[in-house]
Each structure stands twice: as C-alpha cells, then as structure tokens.
Amino acid sequence: MGCTASKDLPGMEVTHSPIQPPAKMISIPHAADVEEQRLRDEQITDEQEADREQDEEKVKLLLLGTGESGKSTIFKQMRILYGGPKTDDDLRMYGVIVRSNIVTAIRKLCLLTRQLGYEMKLDEESAAATAADLSDVSGMTPREAYDQIIAYLVDNTATDPLPEISREQAERDWVGRSTRAGLRANLDAQQFLQHVEAIRVLWQVRYVLLCYSSYTSLSLQFDSYLLISTCHLLSSLN
C-alpha cells in the first residue's frame, strides 16, 4: 500500500474558498462615556456663546492720527479712567515706566542746560551754596550732580562704575522690575535708583528750572508731553 496524491474525479469541479480574516471587535462606548462627552460638548458651546456675547458688549474704537499725535496717550488715559482694577503687577509696571520717564526727562534737561550755556551758571550756584554752607543733605553740589548725570546717562564717558544698589534698598523697593515694561525701561528704572540723589539735587537748581521754563517757550525737538508731565513728577522727589 502506498500513499498517492488525490486526484480530481472526472466531472467533479473543486472550488477553493479564500481564507477569511478574523472579524474585528467593535467596541461599544459605555453610556457613562457618552453622557460625559455630551456634557463636555455643551460646556464648550456655552463658553463660546458667553465669549461671543461678551465680545459684542465691548465698545471698539479706531484711533487715527499721525505719529506722535497722542493716540497711545488717549488709549492709556481711557484704561486708567475706565479700565478694571489694577493688580500689583500693573502697579509695578507703572512704577518702572515712571522711573524710566524721569531718567529720560533729566537727560533732556541736562542736554538743554548745555545747549543754553548754563553750565557755568551751575558752577556759580555751587560756589554760592558752598559759601553759604547750604550744601544739599546728600553732600552733592549742583555741578557735581550735573556732571554725574552727563557722564553716566548722557555722554556715557564715566570710567568708574557706580556702587550697586544695596540689598537692603532693593528689598525695600516695591517696584523692582517688570517684564511687561520692556528691557530699556527696566534699565532706566535701575539707573534711576543709582542716580536718584543727583536727579533730586538738579531739580532744585534754579538754572535747571530755567531750562524747563525755556523749553516750554521754545520749539525744540523733544517730546513735550513726556518732558512736561515727568517734570511734575520730579517735584515729588524734593
């Protein structure tokens, strides 16, 4: 006996069915998952509708004007008068900007003092104060204060760095730094703390005040709003 290969019988048709892949399992979500998804969709829809209604209630203004015409100033005033309550971060940013504006204004006043030829007058006022024993509590004369501002903030010719702000002074300072104010404003605010005594002395000098008065009557290429408003802030240093 031997094993032989099977042979198809005459007249018989043999068909071979293809191998079917196993049926995939279809997962049916649970009722709890369906309800959670429905609630989530409703929450998103409600939030979008609330945002749309809130946006419709906003009054939108388009301010048009040439450069330096006061568009940003009007916007800032509207925020101050009608905006929401200020946070500590907002107040810190405003403090940095105010200090930066003061540094910018004292730079311009010192430049104006030089342009109007009042530097020699500072020497005369310093000599008069020394003779009358009326030196400032800081021990700084008007000329010394002027030279310090010119060397460190105007001409940048100073070779000796000023002492760093003490840790105690930094801890007492509530303004500090503000990332929202920008790098330049933060740098000016730090320089304000380093030169605050020189700034205070200069704002008490008669010829610097004359420069301010001359500025208000002359047409010079400075930002008048910044200078005039900041000079009022300088008065609070006295």
C-alpha positions as CSV (number, residue, x, y, z in Angstrom):
1,M,0.0,0.0,0.0
2,G,1.3,3.4,-0.8
3,C,0.1,6.9,-0.4
4,T,-0.8,8.6,-3.6
5,A,-1.8,12.2,-4.3
6,S,-5.5,12.6,-4.5
7,K,-6.8,13.2,-8.0
8,D,-9.9,15.1,-9.0
9,L,-12.5,12.8,-10.3
10,P,-13.7,13.4,-13.8
11,G,-16.7,15.7,-14.0
12,M,-16.3,17.0,-10.5
13,E,-15.4,20.7,-10.0
14,V,-13.4,21.5,-6.9
15,T,-13.5,25.1,-5.6
16,H,-11.2,26.6,-3.0
17,S,-12.7,29.3,-0.7
18,P,-10.3,32.1,0.3
19,I,-9.2,32.3,3.9
20,Q,-11.3,35.0,5.7
21,P,-9.5,37.3,8.2
22,P,-10.9,37.2,11.7
23,A,-13.7,39.6,12.4
24,K,-12.7,42.9,14.2
25,M,-14.0,43.6,17.6
26,I,-16.3,46.6,17.6
27,S,-16.2,48.5,20.9
28,I,-19.5,50.0,22.0
29,P,-19.0,53.1,24.2
30,H,-20.5,52.9,27.7
31,A,-23.4,55.1,28.4
32,A,-21.4,57.0,31.0
33,D,-18.7,58.0,28.4
34,V,-21.4,59.1,26.0
35,E,-23.0,61.3,28.7
36,E,-19.6,62.8,29.7
37,Q,-18.8,63.7,26.1
38,R,-22.3,65.3,25.7
39,L,-21.8,67.4,28.8
40,R,-18.4,68.4,27.6
41,D,-19.7,69.5,24.2
42,E,-22.4,71.5,25.9
43,Q,-19.9,73.2,28.2
44,I,-17.7,74.2,25.2
45,T,-20.7,75.5,23.3
46,D,-21.9,77.6,26.4
47,E,-18.4,79.0,26.8
48,Q,-18.2,80.0,23.2
49,E,-21.6,81.7,23.3
50,A,-20.6,83.6,26.5
51,D,-17.4,84.8,24.9
52,R,-19.4,85.9,21.8
53,E,-21.9,87.8,23.9
54,Q,-19.1,89.5,26.0
55,D,-17.3,90.5,22.8
56,E,-20.5,92.1,21.4
57,E,-20.8,94.3,24.5
58,K,-17.3,95.8,24.0
59,V,-17.0,99.2,22.6
60,K,-14.3,99.3,19.9
61,L,-12.6,102.5,18.9
62,L,-10.3,103.1,15.9
63,L,-7.9,105.9,16.7
64,L,-6.4,107.5,13.6
65,G,-3.7,110.1,13.6
66,T,-0.1,110.9,12.5
67,G,2.9,109.9,14.5
68,E,3.3,111.4,18.0
69,S,-0.2,112.9,17.8
70,G,-1.3,111.3,21.1
71,K,-3.1,108.1,20.0
72,S,-1.4,105.9,22.6
73,T,-1.8,108.6,25.3
74,I,-5.6,108.7,24.8
75,F,-5.8,104.9,24.9
76,K,-3.8,104.8,28.2
77,Q,-5.9,107.5,29.7
78,M,-9.1,105.6,28.8
79,R,-7.6,102.5,30.5
80,I,-6.7,104.5,33.6
81,L,-10.1,106.1,33.9
82,Y,-12.4,103.3,32.8
83,G,-10.4,100.1,33.0
84,G,-10.6,97.4,35.5
85,P,-8.9,97.5,38.9
86,K,-5.1,97.5,38.8
87,T,-3.2,94.5,40.0
88,D,0.2,94.6,41.8
89,D,1.8,93.6,38.5
90,D,0.1,96.6,36.8
91,L,1.4,99.0,39.5
92,R,4.9,97.5,39.3
93,M,4.9,98.1,35.6
94,Y,3.7,101.7,36.0
95,G,6.4,102.3,38.6
96,V,9.1,101.1,36.2
97,I,7.7,103.3,33.4
98,V,7.5,106.4,35.6
99,R,11.1,106.0,36.7
100,S,12.2,105.5,33.1
101,N,10.4,108.7,32.1
102,I,12.1,110.6,34.9
103,V,15.5,109.4,33.7
104,T,14.6,110.4,30.1
105,A,13.4,113.8,31.2
106,I,16.6,114.6,33.3
107,R,18.7,113.6,30.3
108,K,16.9,116.1,28.1
109,L,17.1,118.8,30.8
110,C,20.9,118.3,31.1
111,L,21.2,118.5,27.3
112,L,19.2,121.6,27.3
113,T,21.3,123.1,30.1
114,R,24.4,122.5,27.9
115,Q,22.7,123.9,24.7
116,L,21.7,127.1,26.5
117,G,25.1,127.6,28.0
118,Y,24.1,127.3,31.6
119,E,26.9,125.0,32.7
120,M,29.0,127.9,34.0
121,K,25.9,129.1,35.9
122,L,25.9,125.8,37.7
123,D,29.5,126.5,39.0
124,E,28.3,129.9,40.3
125,E,25.4,128.3,42.1
126,S,27.5,125.6,43.5
127,A,30.1,128.1,44.8
128,A,27.3,130.3,46.3
129,A,25.8,127.3,48.1
130,T,29.2,126.2,49.4
131,A,30.0,129.7,50.7
132,A,26.6,130.0,52.4
133,D,27.0,126.5,53.8
134,L,23.8,125.5,52.1
135,S,25.0,122.2,50.5
136,D,22.4,119.5,50.0
137,V,21.9,116.8,52.6
138,S,23.5,114.4,50.1
139,G,26.7,116.4,50.1
140,M,26.4,116.9,46.4
141,T,26.7,120.3,44.7
142,P,24.6,121.2,41.6
143,R,27.7,120.9,39.4
144,E,28.6,117.5,40.8
145,A,25.0,116.3,40.2
146,Y,25.1,117.6,36.7
147,D,28.5,116.1,35.9
148,Q,27.3,112.7,37.2
149,I,24.2,112.7,35.0
150,I,26.2,113.8,32.0
151,A,28.9,111.2,32.5
152,Y,26.6,108.3,33.3
153,L,23.4,109.0,31.4
154,V,24.1,111.4,28.6
155,D,27.7,111.1,27.2
156,N,28.5,107.7,28.8
157,T,32.0,108.8,29.5
158,A,32.2,107.6,33.1
159,T,35.1,105.2,33.8
160,D,34.3,104.3,37.4
161,P,31.1,102.2,37.9
162,L,28.6,103.4,40.5
163,P,28.1,101.3,43.6
164,E,25.5,98.6,43.1
165,I,22.1,99.1,44.8
166,S,22.4,97.6,48.2
167,R,20.4,94.5,49.1
168,E,18.5,96.4,51.8
169,Q,17.5,99.1,49.4
170,A,16.4,96.5,46.8
171,E,14.3,94.7,49.4
172,R,12.6,98.0,50.4
173,D,11.9,98.9,46.8
174,W,8.3,97.7,46.0
175,V,8.7,98.5,42.2
176,G,11.7,96.3,41.3
177,R,11.5,95.0,37.8
178,S,8.6,94.4,35.4
179,T,8.9,92.1,32.3
180,R,5.9,93.9,30.8
181,A,7.7,97.3,30.8
182,G,10.5,96.2,28.5
183,L,14.2,95.9,28.7
184,R,15.0,99.6,28.2
185,A,12.5,100.8,30.8
186,N,13.9,98.3,33.4
187,L,17.4,99.5,32.7
188,D,16.4,103.2,33.1
189,A,14.5,102.3,36.3
190,Q,17.6,100.7,37.8
191,Q,19.6,103.8,36.8
192,F,17.0,106.0,38.5
193,L,17.8,104.3,41.8
194,Q,21.5,104.8,41.3
195,H,21.2,108.5,40.4
196,V,18.1,109.5,42.4
197,E,20.1,111.9,44.6
198,A,21.7,113.6,41.7
199,I,18.3,113.9,40.0
200,R,16.8,115.4,43.2
201,V,19.6,117.9,43.5
202,L,19.3,119.0,39.9
203,W,15.6,119.6,40.1
204,Q,16.2,122.2,42.9
205,V,18.8,124.1,40.8
206,R,17.5,127.5,39.6
207,Y,19.1,127.2,36.2
208,V,17.8,123.8,35.5
209,L,14.3,125.1,36.3
210,L,15.1,128.0,33.9
211,C,15.9,125.4,31.2
212,Y,12.5,123.8,31.9
213,S,10.8,127.2,31.5
214,S,12.8,127.9,28.4
215,Y,11.8,124.6,26.9
216,T,8.1,125.4,27.3
217,S,8.5,128.6,25.3
218,L,11.0,127.3,22.6
219,S,10.2,124.9,19.8
220,L,12.8,122.2,20.4
221,Q,12.8,118.7,19.1
222,F,11.9,116.9,22.3
223,D,8.8,115.1,23.4
224,S,6.9,117.9,25.1
225,Y,4.3,115.8,26.8
226,L,6.8,113.4,28.2
227,L,9.1,116.2,29.5
228,I,6.5,118.4,31.0
229,S,4.5,115.7,32.7
230,T,7.6,114.0,34.1
231,C,9.0,117.2,35.4
232,H,5.9,117.5,37.6
233,L,6.8,114.0,38.9
234,L,10.4,115.2,39.7
235,S,8.9,117.8,42.1
236,S,7.8,114.9,44.3
237,L,11.4,114.0,44.9
238,N,12.0,117.2,46.9
